[in-house]
């Protein structure tokens, strides 16, 4: 926390570092991925290059703002996604492979850094405070920890995203209809830039896509913390409070308070490789950072480039994960409204409304394109809105203001420290209410608390956007809570010191943390399950922010003779003499942060627990993978007995009471290599539907039907694979576990299955090998054996329409016909 003497760094040195990093990204592919170090370099250098260097080249090329080292790194992180997004759109439209895009982006980085090295002046320097060196040093072990722990890939959503990354890295021609693991269905995100970023890194490093997806977590967490610090630095306009924000966020992430919440399905500041989590934790904060930089811009050139960068970032948000782009619109509209009422900074309202208008135009344009490219999603959104309109019509006026629309959506607001931080928000904002940019946080939180609290606003917001926009409500404000955690502790320690003295405040650190250890979960339960406390919670947060706004308006009127276009009002922190007693405050902050970290430590959710699995999966521990070969040898065998079939997806609710058994294994490395080399890219695989490991996670091919164990998140499953579900219904009615993959199907039933689903290859896993191998080897006119290692087998399908039917004995025919249902 101590403020060291700032040092200066030559821009040329940063350019040279970026140039050599780009070279290492290409050289790393020459190392062996059979060793831990070689595999690590083939992941780290390509992904780091593609996440930092393109934005760095763009920033220096346009001579963008450069305040400090971490500010430049934050700009580099924020400006890279638009470049990758434009490259993704061009690659998919032109039908180019991801490898071409990868080498094109690598060439841009190499040529760009080489050109900058020749043009940047020697006396062009950059300030780097001592605290920033400490921050960068702390991020190295944090990145190593996340690399070792990695992203769990067992849950259904994660396996789907891995399949998309692997498919992008494999196919010779990319297109919107050929990257989703289910054949014939376009991916929900037709231009998936986050997936393409990982696919390009996989191609450049020549490393397995799943291994890179698993280990890429080493970058998302540190990058998110860099952006958080840079954002806090610009908002608070003071490096000490920004440093407090960083250390508060990092410590609470490591303890598990800001780490892996399984019910929220994202890694928060220890982010997983889940694309929606990356959009929330990295892309959205980077866009917010560009917005506050746009507010600070001076001069026509800087304002113009800042607005262009901001629109590119919001466009990337809209295409990558439009929910975060909609959040940005609410933030900017709320801030513009606040600045229209509070005369704190001239021009801030206009810039805010301009950012909101540009983002809305981008979102509307993309929704039109999306409806054309992915037509199977819009009907479900429209149907949900019709139900919402019907609910509004039968709801009384009092009920539109009484209780939240979906109380269970707001439960996420009370996890961990979130409720406490929301309650302290009015205090933090009020302490420096003359800071216009701090009101960007205050007004955004206030807007979403109103949207969540009052059903009439929730209904209007949902109807104008999409039906699950307010689900997991904490997503809408969580980044601001990360930013405010450290300053809230810092200000609380300073206030306590001023009132009771230094010694008493130090002695009270551990008892206060102990009380918090017991009070926080009790408060969360009280707010969650008791309507009275729920109302009190909203009243404190909403009422406190309105009171802070009134106080800011009153202060502004008292100082109306002072121009506030560029001059901040005197803050309560400065008047209280906070900065004059900084050493004592730093010590108290460290003590209270350490005490809070001890009190909130959760071994199950902390990144320190490298073997914990925190996503939905039928296993308690995750192995540590150090090479791509470990994926097949160390992944656990999952055994499931008597699992209800209806629990897999709502589309299977008709089969209530029917159970299935499964024992799933990862495809071995020889099978993966053989299939990649010998099966054509447009193949359609028929697979065991009760396998927890989706073959598309390990094999770069589409499946004729998604495994049912990987479909819990697809509400429109019945429309995605109707033919498979029809045949499944018939099998269940006849007491057979699933179509084709059983020992009782006749030749005609197997041929019909392969024909109707347009299957080209059949994959038999160890779960069914002993049962199916004798049956399938007697069908040479239908299936040709291609691979067999004694546990796994692959068959190529012969032309099913022309295949002759083998002779069947009368006894077998009578036995099969006696089990037919009347419907057949």
Secondary structure, 3 states (H helix, E strand, C coil): CCCCCCEEEEHHHHHHHHHHHHHHHHHHHHCCCCCHHHHHHHHHHHHHHHHHHHHHHHHHHCCCCCCCHHHHHHHHHHHHHHHHHHHHHHHHHHCCCHHHHHHHHHHHHHHHHHHHHHHCCCCCEEEECHHHHHHHHHHHHHHHHHHHHCCCCCCHHHHHHHHHHHHHHHCCCCCCCCCCCECCCCCCCCCCHHHHHHHHHHHHHCCCHHHHHHHCHHHHHHHHHHHHHHHHHHHHCCHHHHHHHHHHHHHHHHHCCCCCECCCCECCCCCCCCHHHHHHHHHHHHHHHHHHHHHHCCCHHHHHHHHHHHHHHHHHHHHHCHHHHHHHHHHHHHHHHHHHHCCCCCCHHHHHHHHHHHHHHHHHHHHHHHHHHCHHHHHHHHHHHHHHHHHHHCCCCCHHHHCCCCHHHHHHHHCCCHHHHHHHHHHHHHHCCCCCCHHHHHHHHHHHHHHHHCHHHHHHHHHHCCCCCCCCHHHHCHHHHHHHHHHHHHHHHHHHHHHHCHHHHHHHHHHHHHHHHHHHHHHHHHHHHCHHHHHHHHHHHHHHHHHHHHHHHHHHHHCCCCCCCCCCCCCHHHHCCHHHHHHHHHHHHHHHHHHHHHHHCCCCCCCCCCCECCCCCCCCECCCCCCCCHHHHCCCCEEEEEEEHHHCCHHHHHHCCCEEEEEECCCCHHHHHHHHHHCCCCCEEECCCCCCCCHHHHCCCEECCCCHHHCCCCCCHHHHCHHHHHHHHHHHHCCCCCCCCCCCCCHHHHHHHHHHCCCCEEEECHHHHHHHHHHHCCCCCCEEEEEECCCCEEEEECCCCCCCCCCCCHHHHHHHHCCCCCCC
